[in-house]
Amino acid sequence: MNIGIICYPTYGGSGVVATELGKSMGSKGHKVHFISYDQPARLDFFSENLFYHEVNVSQYPLFKYPPYEIALSSKIVEIVKSADLDILHVHYAIPHAAAAVMAKNVLKEQGIHIPIITTLHGTDITLVGRDATYEPVINYSLNHSDGVTAVSESLKRDTTSLFQFQNDIKVIPNFVDIERFSKKPKEHFKLAVAPNGERIVVHTSNFRKVKRVDDVVAVFKRIQEQIPARLLMVGDGPERVNLERECRKSAICEKVSFLGKQDAVEEILSIGDLFLMPSETESFGLAALEAMACEVPVVSTNTGGLPEVNIDGVTGFTSNVGDVEHMAARSLEILKDDAVLARFKSNALQQANAYDIGKICPLYESYYEQIIDKSLQAI
């Protein structure tokens, strides 16, 4: 197949999933064309089956905000024709689904029929999608996509309750590359971080308000009051400056390390004993899955799709949003006893194996074929 993937190029979950899926499809012999305003962060190696097409937006004094959606639609039209694409797979509804539907209509007038699959990742529906400014266009774009997928049953329920959706939504969960995200032999690194055998707590995110990173520190503060521990904060974003400022005022400052964005996050996860994810909302919880693949149990909130990934009492624990006391108590339950910690680590890895990309990629491959066949029959 010749596949077009439209995604955000950033480190966020939707861009990561889109890129890793495209790379996996390329390894199977399919031609994959990425269309975005910048090269996807994880498109970090050369392959004869992978292509990147940059969307250039012209700057004119007339435009206060350059019309990226129109430029994206035009680029999609160009690549569908030049690469003879069989299908478009757009990740994140805004603005990608709308741009793809516009491109589809343009191509249809030229006698070219291109099917579209839209994958919903979460905040495009649960946060931005609720904005009345965007709702009519999102609704139209979803109903004019040839196929729609969601990354969790929770997100499927949210979508069908928020939008007048006429077609079925197929749930295909996010995935993890078990070969990359696995426990690495990094004992020298662990010794440098925790020279006295302290437990290592890890959090990774884009440090937005929805991630509730202040709760991470609040939970850790309670953990280290009872056991020796260190906290590694991985990532960057708008809340980082404020959080660092507050940490400097606290007695736990020397036990917290802000590491910024890291490409080899699996190496950091490999030395972790616990992963904290106190998010206000998560449609899936990809960061938690990556931690579990590195044998790190998770204490998270019970919002959105997180309970589908982090099984309460098995791979970690789930708590109500904002309940830092409960999260701290459950964290200590895991961390205080070596045997208990070992059991949770083993369970976390077993759960992650069910989401290996080698098991999930064929689901997308089959869905592509189904939608292409359906589209050809409709011509």
Backbone hydrogen bonds, N-H to C=O, Kabsch-Sander energy under -0.5 kcal/mol:
donor,donor_aa,acceptor,acceptor_aa,energy
3,I,1,M,-0.6
3,I,31,K,-3.4
4,G,87,I,-2.5
5,I,3,I,-0.5
5,I,33,H,-3.0
6,I,89,H,-2.1
7,C,5,I,-0.5
7,C,35,I,-1.1
16,V,12,G,-2.1
17,V,13,G,-2.7
18,A,14,S,-2.3
19,T,15,G,-2.2
20,E,16,V,-2.7
21,L,17,V,-2.4
22,G,18,A,-2.3
23,K,19,T,-2.5
24,S,20,E,-2.1
25,M,21,L,-2.6
26,G,22,G,-2.4
27,S,23,K,-1.9
28,K,24,S,-0.8
28,K,25,M,-0.6
29,G,26,G,-1.7
30,H,25,M,-2.0
31,K,1,M,-2.2
32,V,30,H,-0.5
32,V,49,N,-3.1
33,H,3,I,-3.2
34,F,32,V,-0.6
34,F,51,F,-3.4
35,I,5,I,-2.7
36,S,53,H,-1.7
41,A,9,P,-2.3
43,L,40,P,-1.8
44,D,42,R,-1.8
50,L,47,S,-1.3
51,F,32,V,-2.3
53,H,34,F,-2.9
55,V,36,S,-2.1
56,N,54,E,-0.7
58,S,56,N,-0.6
60,Y,58,S,-0.6
63,F,60,Y,-1.6
64,K,62,L,-0.6
68,Y,66,P,-2.0
71,A,67,P,-1.8
72,L,68,Y,-3.0
73,S,69,E,-2.4
74,S,70,I,-2.3
75,K,71,A,-2.2
76,I,72,L,-2.6
77,V,73,S,-2.3
78,E,74,S,-2.2
79,I,75,K,-2.6
80,V,76,I,-2.8
81,K,77,V,-1.7
82,S,78,E,-2.7
83,A,79,I,-2.6
85,L,80,V,-1.2
86,D,2,N,-3.2
87,I,2,N,-1.3
88,L,115,P,-2.3
89,H,4,G,-3.5
90,V,88,L,-0.5
90,V,117,I,-2.9
91,H,6,I,-2.8
92,Y,90,V,-0.5
92,Y,119,T,-2.6
96,H,92,Y,-0.5
97,A,93,A,-1.4
98,A,93,A,-0.9
99,A,95,P,-2.5
100,A,96,H,-2.4
101,V,97,A,-2.4
102,M,98,A,-2.1
103,A,99,A,-2.3
104,K,100,A,-2.6
105,N,101,V,-2.1
106,V,102,M,-2.1
107,L,103,A,-2.7
108,K,104,K,-2.1
109,E,105,N,-1.4
110,Q,106,V,-0.5
110,Q,107,L,-1.1
111,G,108,K,-1.7
112,I,107,L,-2.6
114,I,112,I,-0.6
117,I,88,L,-2.7
118,T,147,G,-2.6
119,T,90,V,-3.0
119,T,117,I,-0.5
120,L,118,T,-0.6
120,L,149,T,-3.0
125,I,122,G,-2.2
126,T,122,G,-3.1
127,L,123,T,-1.1
128,V,123,T,-2.5
129,G,123,T,-0.8
130,R,127,L,-0.7
131,D,128,V,-1.7
134,Y,131,D,-1.6
135,E,131,D,-1.8
137,V,134,Y,-0.6
138,I,134,Y,-2.4
139,N,135,E,-2.7
140,Y,136,P,-2.1
141,S,137,V,-2.7
142,L,138,I,-2.6
143,N,139,N,-2.0
144,H,140,Y,-1.2
145,S,142,L,-1.1
146,D,116,I,-1.4
147,G,116,I,-1.6
148,V,168,D,-0.5
149,T,118,T,-2.5
150,A,170,K,-1.8
151,V,120,L,-1.0
156,K,152,S,-1.8
157,R,153,E,-2.2
158,D,154,S,-2.2
159,T,155,L,-2.5
160,T,156,K,-2.3
161,S,157,R,-1.6
162,L,158,D,-1.8
163,F,159,T,-2.2
165,F,163,F,-2.0
170,K,148,V,-2.5
170,K,168,D,-0.5
171,V,169,I,-0.5
172,I,150,A,-2.0
172,I,170,K,-0.7
174,N,151,V,-0.7
176,V,355,Y,-2.1
178,I,176,V,-1.1
180,R,177,D,-0.5
181,F,177,D,-3.4
182,S,180,R,-1.5
186,K,184,K,-1.7
190,K,186,K,-2.4
191,L,187,E,-2.5
192,A,188,H,-1.5
193,V,189,F,-1.9
194,A,190,K,-3.2
197,G,194,A,-1.7
199,R,228,P,-2.3
201,V,199,R,-0.6
201,V,230,R,-3.2
202,V,274,L,-2.7
203,H,232,L,-2.2
205,S,234,V,-1.8
211,K,208,R,-1.7
212,R,209,K,-1.8
215,D,212,R,-1.3
216,V,212,R,-0.8
217,V,213,V,-1.4
218,A,214,D,-2.1
219,V,215,D,-2.7
220,F,216,V,-2.5
221,K,217,V,-2.6
222,R,218,A,-1.2
223,I,219,V,-1.9
224,Q,220,F,-2.8
225,E,221,K,-0.7
226,Q,223,I,-1.7
227,I,223,I,-2.0
230,R,199,R,-2.6
231,L,255,K,-2.7
232,L,201,V,-2.8
233,M,231,L,-0.6
233,M,257,S,-3.2
234,V,203,H,-3.3
234,V,232,L,-0.7
235,G,260,G,-1.8
236,D,205,S,-0.5
239,E,207,F,-2.6
240,R,237,G,-1.5
243,L,239,E,-2.1
244,E,240,R,-2.8
245,R,241,V,-2.0
246,E,242,N,-2.2
247,C,243,L,-2.4
248,R,244,E,-2.0
249,K,245,R,-0.8
249,K,246,E,-0.6
250,S,247,C,-1.4
253,C,250,S,-1.2
255,K,252,I,-2.2
256,V,253,C,-1.7
257,S,231,L,-2.7
259,L,233,M,-2.9
259,L,257,S,-0.7
260,G,233,M,-0.6
265,V,262,Q,-0.5
265,V,263,D,-1.0
267,E,264,A,-1.5
268,I,264,A,-0.8
269,L,265,V,-2.5
270,S,266,E,-1.5
271,I,268,I,-1.4
272,G,269,L,-1.6
273,D,200,I,-3.4
274,L,200,I,-1.4
275,F,297,P,-2.3
276,L,202,V,-2.3
277,M,299,V,-2.4
280,E,210,V,-3.4
281,T,210,V,-0.6
289,L,285,G,-1.8
290,E,286,L,-2.4
291,A,287,A,-1.8
292,M,288,A,-2.4
293,A,289,L,-2.1
294,C,290,E,-0.8
294,C,291,A,-0.9
295,E,292,M,-1.9
296,V,291,A,-1.6
298,V,315,T,-1.7
299,V,275,F,-2.6
300,S,298,V,-0.5
300,S,317,F,-2.4
301,T,277,M,-1.7
302,N,319,S,-1.9
305,G,282,E,-2.1
306,L,282,E,-0.6
306,L,303,T,-1.9
308,E,305,G,-1.3
309,V,305,G,-0.8
309,V,306,L,-1.2
310,N,306,L,-3.2
311,I,309,V,-0.9
312,D,310,N,-0.6
313,G,316,G,-2.7
314,V,311,I,-2.4
315,T,311,I,-1.9
316,G,311,I,-1.0
317,F,298,V,-1.9
319,S,300,S,-1.8
323,D,320,N,-1.9
324,V,322,G,-1.9
327,M,323,D,-2.1
328,A,324,V,-2.4
329,A,325,E,-2.2
330,R,326,H,-2.4
331,S,327,M,-2.1
332,L,328,A,-2.4
333,E,329,A,-1.7
334,I,330,R,-1.4
335,L,331,S,-2.5
336,K,332,L,-2.4
341,L,337,D,-2.6
342,A,338,D,-2.4
343,R,339,A,-1.9
344,F,340,V,-2.3
345,K,341,L,-2.3
346,S,342,A,-2.1
347,N,343,R,-2.3
348,A,344,F,-2.4
349,L,345,K,-2.0
350,Q,346,S,-2.1
351,Q,347,N,-2.3
352,A,348,A,-2.2
353,N,349,L,-2.1
354,A,350,Q,-0.7
354,A,351,Q,-0.9
355,Y,352,A,-1.9
356,D,353,N,-1.3
357,I,176,V,-2.1
359,K,356,D,-2.3
360,I,356,D,-1.5
361,C,357,I,-2.8
363,L,360,I,-1.1
364,Y,360,I,-1.3
365,E,361,C,-2.5
366,S,362,P,-2.5
367,Y,363,L,-1.8
368,Y,364,Y,-2.9
369,E,365,E,-1.9
370,Q,366,S,-2.1
371,I,367,Y,-2.6
372,I,368,Y,-2.7
373,D,369,E,-2.4
374,K,370,Q,-2.2
375,S,371,I,-2.3
376,L,372,I,-2.2
377,Q,373,D,-2.0
378,A,374,K,-1.1
379,I,375,S,-0.7
379,I,376,L,-0.7
